[in-house]
């Protein structure tokens, strides 16, 4: 059974969630890490050359634990995590060309294996931290979740769980939501103000409007939609706002 929200999302709901995400807390830590282009490239291409101290400072302390993931921030934890990321190489390579709108059930095994290997590394690496690290490794594909989001999806679809296969099924639902968001954006094009550029998609349009540099991916905006509506339980659009 699919979440009813996947069939109901409109552009107004999606755009308001992106706006409110920043107003409710935002993600300065995420933006700061994303600007560390050399680190992101090294993690994706050859994590063995990443220094443990840099990984501890920028990924564990500066990003994961800034969101209260409570990962053990030791040198051994960093070394073991970097080793796990290196072993994910073949699966990540299979997934490399994909965005969240492209993933299919054919990619279940690779997705599940990536989640399971990181989830099982220890050092208090829970469901939230696992999804966040996966997103850093492939920001256009992996959608982050936290415990409230996981619980909401699990209530409606018990097969979605804190496991490799459970996360892979969640990713299929996120693909459906990505398609809905893209369709909603295209339907809203004639009424957008300011107008979209010719090559804009939903993610690039929102990123420019909210001055994000680097721009966010659609996978990130899906996380924000879930966080606003499920973790914080905020109604979108809000019942009152200063626009006609």
N, C-alpha and C positions, 0 to 999 in steps of 0.2 A: 504493500500500500504506500502510495506516495503522499508526501505532505501536500495538503491543499494549497499552501502558499505558493508552490511551484507553478500552479495554474493561474494564479491571480496577480502576479507581480506586474506593476505598471511602471512607466518611466518616473512618474512623480514619487512613487514609493522608493524606488531604487536611488534616485538622485537625492531625496531628502535623507535617506539613511546615510549616504556618503557625507552629506553636509553635517548631519547631527553627530556622526562619529567623531569628527574633529571638535565639535562643540562640547561633547561629553568626555573628552579625554585625549583623543587624537593619538598620534603615534610618532612623536619626535624621535624616540629611540629607533623605531623602524626606519624612518627616513635617514637618520644618521648612519645606520649600518648600510643602507642601500647606496649611500654616497661613497662607501668604501669599495670602489669598483675593483681594485686590485685583489682585495680579500675575497669578494664574491667570485671572481674569475678563478682564483686559485682553488677555492673550495669545490668548484664545479669541475675543474679540469685536472688538478693534481693536489688533493688535500695534504699529501705527504710533505709538501714544501711549506705548509702553513706552520708558523711558530706557535707552540702551545700557549705561550704567554699572551700572544695577540688574540688567539681564539678565546682564551679565558676572559680577557678584558673586553673584547668587542662583541662576542657572540653570547657567552654565558652570562657574564655580569651586565654588559651594556644593553643586551636585548632580552634574552630569555628571563633572567632574574629581575629585570626591570618590570616585567609583567608578572612577577610573583610566581615564577615556575619552580623556584627553590631547587634548582639543579645544583649538585655538589660542585663547587668551583675549585677543583684541585687540578694540579698539573697532570696527574694520572687520568683523571676524568677527561681532560682535553685530549690527551694522547689517544685514549681508547675511542673517543668519539671520532677523531680524525681517521683512525684506522677503520672504523665501521664505514665512514663515508667513502673511503677509498674502495672498500669491498663492494659498495653499491654501484661502482662504475658501470658494469655491464647493463644493469637494470636502468640506471639513469640514462645511458646511451640510447636504449630502446625508447625511452620517454622524451628524449631531448627535443625532437621536432614538434612536439604537441603543445597545444594550449588547452585550457580547461574546456573549451568548446569542441575540441577534437577527440578527447579521450573516449574510448568505447570499452565494452566488456572484454574485448580482445587484450586489453592492457591490464586486466585485473591482477594477474600473477606478478607482473613487474611492480605495480603500485603496492600490492600487499606485501611483497618482499621488502621494499624500501621502508615501509612503515614498521614492519615487524622487527627488522634488524636494529633500527634506531630505538624502538620502544623497549627492546630487551637489553640495552647496553648497561642498564643499572644507573647508579649515581642520582637516583630520584628523578629519572627522566620519564615523566608521565605523558599522558595523551596530548596535553596542550603543547609541551615542549617539543614532542616528536613532530607534530604537524607544523610548528613554527620553523623548526630546522629544515624540514622538507621544503617548505616554501622558500627559504633562503637559497636552497640548492636549485630550485626551479620555480621562480616567482610567477611565471606565466601559467603554470599547471597546478601545483599543489595548493589546496585551500586550507587555511588554518581553521582549527576549531578549539573550543575550550570545553570544560565539563558541562556547563549549562546547554551549550549548543548540542553536544553529544547526547545529553540526556533527552533533549526535545526530539531529536531525530530518532533515538532509540525507542521512545514511547510510541511513536507512530509506526516504526519499522524496526522490530527487534533485531533483525539481522545486522543493522548498523550498530557497531559496538567498538570498544577499544581493542581492536585486533587488526591484523593486516587485511583480512577479508572484509571486516566491518568498515574500515576506512575506505577500502576500494569501492564498496557499495555507496558510501557517502559521496565519493568523488563522482560516481555516475549521477547521483541526484544533483550535484553541483553543475555537472554538464547540462542537465535539463534546465537548471536555473539560469545558466549562462546564455542558453539559447533564448529563454524568455526575456532576459534583460536586453539582449541584442535586438530582438524583435520589437521590444517596447521602445528602445532608443530610435530605431528606424521609423517606427510609426509616429514618433513625436517630432521628427525632423522638421516638418513644415511650421511648427509652432515654437521651436526653440529660440530663446533669446538669452544671450546673443546667438546668432546662427552658427551652426557647425561648419567647419571647413570641409572641403570635398573628401579628404581622406580620413576624417574623424571616425572613430568608433566610440562606444560608450565610455570606455576607460580613458582614452585620450581626451575626450571632450571634458569629462569631469576633472581630470588632472590639470588641464589648462585653466579651467574656471577656478580651481582652488589652489593654483600656483604650486603644485607639487613638483619638485625636482630632486631626483629623477621621477618620471611619471610612474604612476601605479598601474598594475596589471588588472585585468578583469577578475582574475582569481583573488586579488587582494580586496577588491570592492565587494565581491561575494562574501568574504569574511566579515567585512564591515556591516553589510546588510544583516547577516546572521547575528552579529554581536549586538547591534542596536535593537533589533526586533526580538531576539531571544535572550541574550545575556542580560541586557538592560531593560528589556520588555517595554520599549518606547514605541508608541504608535506612530506610524508614518503613512501619509503626511501627518504632522501634528494637528490637533484639533483647532488650534489657532496659530496663524502666522501672519506677518505684516504684508502679505502679498494679496492682491485681489484674486 
